[in-house]
Amino acid sequence: MPFKPIEHPKCPKCGKSVYAAEEMSAGGYKWHKFCFKCNMCNKLLDSCTVAPHEAELYCKQCHGRKFGPKGVGFGLGAGCLTTDSGEKFGGAKQT
């Protein structure tokens, strides 16, 4: 019977084998330590700062920006708030 090497899991980011000494786990996948980075800002992550989404990793801030709620009051800042009632579009006038 020929020798059959052990199958190691593949890193979703680079596609290479991940060995136990360099393994990081998140989202059901095994990653290399240096592939364990945010897909948007490239910040190195750890088990407390990671937010996995499918086979991609994000820091919690970038995950919120990309997949979190959108609109006024959700990270757009006070510069988006307005007192315009839409009068020029037929809105009610405020008194």
Summary of the structure (lengths in Angstrom):
residues: 95
radius of gyration: 22.7
end to end distance: 89.7
largest distance: 89.7
contacts: 185
relative contact order: 0.12
helix: 21%
strand: 21%
